[in-house]
Amino acid sequence: MKKFIMKAVSLALVGAMGFAFAGCSGKSQSSESSDASAAEEQFTVEKGKLVMATNAAFPPYEFYEGDKIVGIDAEIADAIAKKLGLELEIQDIEFDSIVTGVQAKKYDIGCAGMTVTEDRKQSVNFTSTYATGIQAIIVKDGSAITDFEGLKAGTYHVGVQQGTTGDIYISDELGDDRVERFNKGADAVLALSNGQVDAVIIDNEPAKSFVAANTGLKILETPYAVEDYAMCVNKDNEVLLNKINGALDELKKDGTLDAIVAKYIPAN
């Protein structure tokens, strides 16, 4: 009887320990599963936010309205953020620092009327295209420059915003010695008005705004280049890239993208 009782107690203790270990094991697995889920959800630099780097001196794509950054890019990024259940945060930095900032994971996306180029694709990935841009040439009224061939054939100096495709393209065409670089497009236009440069190459929509705000300037009828705009994303963040492309596809299909562009660039 004594042996029987001892055996029963021993079995009971083993069972209890087994139950306890099973409970601990279950809790650990649940915790690991929860941690894995959280890791999957964390696809942005800061959880719950979509941090966008831009250069807010490029109307109508991004510019200040009071203390707020507005424009085509700002509204499209906000619509994407809402689709992804995130809050949009916009950081205004130098255009030339956007790609490196996204590459260094300081920002989730770069969105600043940015053209997809082979050189940039070495550093970052690009989303699907959301707008088409035209590089225009601004000159003074009465200028002898009437088209790009005339600009190229002379000894004229051209103003550009540093790091933009206008800068990249025209530097390749004319050489660095004929290109003057400025931090902002507005500074390049001011240099044109003051006679420091003979022409400015910049996106057509900002060009319209600058010409409207500065008397004595005009846009040449012949465009310099036509290009596609997209957002840049860190090469390691395929999850965010796919999510943004999915959101853009939805925004294209439901007419939101067209409505945003039409708000800032009327058809007439």
Secondary structure per residue as TSV (DSSP state, phi and psi in degrees):
chain	resnum	aa	ss	phi	psi
A	1	M	-	360.0	-43.3
A	2	K	H	-61.2	-45.0
A	3	K	H	-61.0	-39.5
A	4	F	H	-63.1	-43.6
A	5	I	H	-64.7	-44.2
A	6	M	H	-60.9	-40.9
A	7	K	H	-64.7	-40.8
A	8	A	H	-64.1	-43.1
A	9	V	H	-64.1	-43.1
A	10	S	H	-60.0	-44.9
A	11	L	H	-63.5	-38.6
A	12	A	H	-64.1	-42.0
A	13	L	H	-64.8	-42.4
A	14	V	H	-60.7	-43.2
A	15	G	H	-62.3	-43.1
A	16	A	H	-63.8	-42.6
A	17	M	H	-64.8	-40.2
A	18	G	H	-61.3	-41.7
A	19	F	H	-63.8	-42.3
A	20	A	H	-63.2	-45.2
A	21	F	H	-64.5	-37.5
A	22	A	H	-63.5	-41.1
A	23	G	H	-63.1	-44.5
A	24	C	H	-63.1	-43.6
A	25	S	H	-62.0	-41.3
A	26	G	H	-64.2	-41.2
A	27	K	H	-64.9	-42.2
A	28	S	H	-63.2	-43.5
A	29	Q	H	-63.4	-40.9
A	30	S	H	-63.5	-42.2
A	31	S	H	-64.2	-43.1
A	32	E	H	-62.8	-40.5
A	33	S	H	-63.4	-41.9
A	34	S	H	-64.7	-41.4
A	35	D	H	-63.5	-40.9
A	36	A	H	-63.7	-40.5
A	37	S	H	-62.8	-43.6
A	38	A	H	-62.9	-39.2
A	39	A	H	-64.1	-38.6
A	40	E	H	-65.9	-36.0
A	41	E	H	-73.0	-26.0
A	42	Q	-	-81.1	83.8
A	43	F	-	-114.7	11.8
A	44	T	S	-125.3	165.2
A	45	V	S	-57.7	-44.0
A	46	E	S	-123.4	124.8
A	47	K	T	-57.5	132.7
A	48	G	T	86.8	-3.8
A	49	K	E	-127.4	151.9
A	50	L	E	-114.6	107.4
A	51	V	E	-92.7	118.3
A	52	M	E	-109.5	128.8
A	53	A	E	-96.6	133.6
A	54	T	E	-147.9	175.8
A	55	N	-	-124.3	102.4
A	56	A	S	-81.1	51.1
A	57	A	-	-138.2	42.8
A	58	F	B	-139.7	61.0
A	59	P	T	-65.7	144.5
A	60	P	T	-93.6	13.0
A	61	Y	T	-77.2	-41.4
A	62	E	B	-156.6	129.8
A	63	F	E	-163.0	167.7
A	64	Y	E	-89.7	137.3
A	65	E	E	-123.4	95.3
A	66	G	T	71.1	-126.1
A	67	D	T	-95.4	-1.0
A	68	K	E	-101.8	139.4
A	69	I	E	-87.3	122.7
A	70	V	E	-126.5	-179.5
A	71	G	S	126.4	177.8
A	72	I	H	-56.9	-51.8
A	73	D	H	-63.5	-41.6
A	74	A	H	-62.1	-42.5
A	75	E	H	-72.5	-38.0
A	76	I	H	-65.6	-44.1
A	77	A	H	-62.5	-38.1
A	78	D	H	-66.3	-40.2
A	79	A	H	-64.7	-38.3
A	80	I	H	-65.6	-45.7
A	81	A	H	-57.3	-43.8
A	82	K	H	-62.7	-39.7
A	83	K	H	-61.5	-33.5
A	84	L	T	-93.5	2.7
A	85	G	T	71.3	32.3
A	86	L	-	-119.7	163.1
A	87	E	E	-100.8	129.3
A	88	L	E	-80.6	132.7
A	89	E	E	-125.4	125.0
A	90	I	E	-107.3	129.0
A	91	Q	E	-110.9	124.7
A	92	D	E	-92.2	112.9
A	93	I	-	-134.0	176.6
A	94	E	-	-65.3	139.1
A	95	F	G	-56.0	-40.1
A	96	D	G	-68.0	-11.4
A	97	S	G	-100.9	-3.1
A	98	I	H	-66.0	-52.5
A	99	V	H	-60.8	-45.6
A	100	T	H	-65.9	-33.4
A	101	G	H	-67.5	-40.6
A	102	V	H	-68.6	-39.4
A	103	Q	H	-62.2	-36.1
A	104	A	T	-85.8	3.5
A	105	K	T	65.3	29.2
A	106	K	S	-81.2	-28.4
A	107	Y	-	-132.3	153.7
A	108	D	S	-77.6	-44.0
A	109	I	E	-137.7	155.1
A	110	G	E	-112.3	125.5
A	111	C	-	-143.1	103.6
A	112	A	S	-158.2	51.5
A	113	G	S	55.1	45.5
A	114	M	-	-92.3	128.0
A	115	T	B	-85.7	142.1
A	116	V	-	-76.8	118.7
A	117	T	-	-128.1	156.2
A	118	E	H	-62.0	-36.9
A	119	D	H	-64.4	-45.8
A	120	R	H	-66.9	-32.9
A	121	K	H	-66.5	-14.2
A	122	Q	T	-72.4	-24.4
A	123	S	T	-105.1	-32.4
A	124	V	E	-140.2	165.0
A	125	N	E	-95.4	157.4
A	126	F	E	-119.6	144.6
A	127	T	-	-75.0	179.0
A	128	S	-	-67.3	156.3
A	129	T	-	-66.5	139.8
A	130	Y	-	-120.5	-8.9
A	131	A	E	-160.4	160.2
A	132	T	E	-114.6	132.2
A	133	G	E	-114.7	154.7
A	134	I	E	-124.2	126.6
A	135	Q	E	-81.8	122.3
A	136	A	E	-110.2	162.0
A	137	I	E	-112.8	122.1
A	138	I	E	-102.6	134.3
A	139	V	E	-136.0	172.1
A	140	K	E	-78.0	151.7
A	141	D	T	-56.8	135.7
A	142	G	T	83.5	4.1
A	143	S	-	-64.7	147.2
A	144	A	S	-73.5	-12.8
A	145	I	-	-81.2	119.4
A	146	T	-	-116.9	-14.1
A	147	D	S	-160.3	177.2
A	148	F	H	-66.6	-36.5
A	149	E	H	-60.8	-38.9
A	150	G	H	-66.9	-38.9
A	151	L	H	-63.9	-42.6
A	152	K	H	-70.0	-37.9
A	153	A	H	-72.9	-26.4
A	154	G	S	-84.1	-161.3
A	155	T	-	-114.7	29.9
A	156	Y	-	-71.2	152.1
A	157	H	-	-106.0	139.7
A	158	V	E	-117.2	136.3
A	159	G	E	-96.6	139.5
A	160	V	E	-142.2	162.6
A	161	Q	E	-86.1	126.9
A	162	Q	T	-57.7	133.3
A	163	G	T	87.4	-8.4
A	164	T	S	-79.4	169.5
A	165	T	H	-67.6	-29.2
A	166	G	H	-58.4	-42.9
A	167	D	H	-63.1	-49.2
A	168	I	H	-61.7	-49.7
A	169	Y	H	-64.5	-50.2
A	170	I	H	-71.6	-29.1
A	171	S	H	-65.2	-38.2
A	172	D	H	-66.3	-37.3
A	173	E	H	-75.5	-46.2
A	174	L	H	-104.4	-21.8
A	175	G	-	94.9	151.4
A	176	D	G	-61.2	-29.0
A	177	D	G	-69.2	-16.2
A	178	R	G	-106.7	7.9
A	179	V	E	-116.3	128.9
A	180	E	E	-108.5	124.1
A	181	R	E	-103.2	139.8
A	182	F	E	-130.3	153.1
A	183	N	S	-68.3	-29.5
A	184	K	S	-129.5	149.4
A	185	G	H	-61.6	-36.4
A	186	A	H	-62.1	-34.1
A	187	D	H	-69.1	-36.2
A	188	A	H	-65.7	-41.2
A	189	V	H	-66.5	-39.2
A	190	L	H	-62.5	-39.6
A	191	A	H	-62.9	-36.4
A	192	L	H	-65.3	-46.0
A	193	S	H	-60.9	-35.4
A	194	N	T	-84.8	-2.1
A	195	G	T	82.8	13.7
A	196	Q	S	-78.7	-26.4
A	197	V	-	-133.1	164.0
A	198	D	S	-97.6	-17.8
A	199	A	E	-160.3	161.7
A	200	V	E	-129.3	135.5
A	201	I	E	-111.6	123.8
A	202	I	E	-158.9	165.4
A	203	D	E	-56.1	144.3
A	204	N	H	-60.2	-39.6
A	205	E	H	-70.0	-48.4
A	206	P	H	-59.1	-35.9
A	207	A	H	-57.8	-41.8
A	208	K	H	-61.4	-42.9
A	209	S	H	-64.6	-42.7
A	210	F	H	-66.8	-40.1
A	211	V	H	-67.8	-38.1
A	212	A	H	-64.9	-30.4
A	213	A	H	-91.2	-9.4
A	214	N	S	-130.8	112.3
A	215	T	T	-68.4	151.9
A	216	G	T	86.7	9.5
A	217	L	E	-119.5	156.6
A	218	K	E	-148.6	161.3
A	219	I	E	-102.5	130.7
A	220	L	-	-66.7	145.7
A	221	E	S	-67.4	-30.7
A	222	T	S	-85.4	118.7
A	223	P	-	-69.7	156.1
A	224	Y	S	-85.5	-43.2
A	225	A	E	-159.3	153.1
A	226	V	E	-116.3	134.8
A	227	E	E	-146.7	163.4
A	228	D	E	-102.0	139.2
A	229	Y	E	-101.8	140.5
A	230	A	-	-150.5	170.6
A	231	M	-	-96.8	145.2
A	232	C	E	-101.1	145.7
A	233	V	E	-135.0	148.9
A	234	N	E	-56.3	138.5
A	235	K	T	-60.8	-26.1
A	236	D	T	-83.8	-7.8
A	237	N	-	-105.0	68.3
A	238	E	H	-65.9	-31.3
A	239	V	H	-61.2	-50.1
A	240	L	H	-65.1	-41.5
A	241	L	H	-56.6	-47.2
A	242	N	H	-66.5	-37.9
A	243	K	H	-66.2	-42.5
A	244	I	H	-65.7	-43.2
A	245	N	H	-62.1	-38.0
A	246	G	H	-64.1	-42.8
A	247	A	H	-66.0	-41.9
A	248	L	H	-61.5	-40.7
A	249	D	H	-60.2	-43.1
A	250	E	H	-65.3	-41.7
A	251	L	H	-68.1	-30.2
A	252	K	H	-70.5	-45.0
A	253	K	H	-67.4	-36.5
A	254	D	T	-88.8	3.6
A	255	G	T	86.2	1.2
A	256	T	H	-64.5	-43.1
A	257	L	H	-60.5	-47.2
A	258	D	H	-61.3	-39.4
A	259	A	H	-65.6	-40.6
A	260	I	H	-65.5	-46.6
A	261	V	H	-63.1	-43.3
A	262	A	H	-64.1	-29.3
A	263	K	H	-63.2	-37.0
A	264	Y	H	-101.6	-23.9
A	265	I	S	-127.9	85.2
A	266	P	-	-58.4	146.6
A	267	A	-	-60.4	-30.9
A	268	N	-	-86.3	360.0
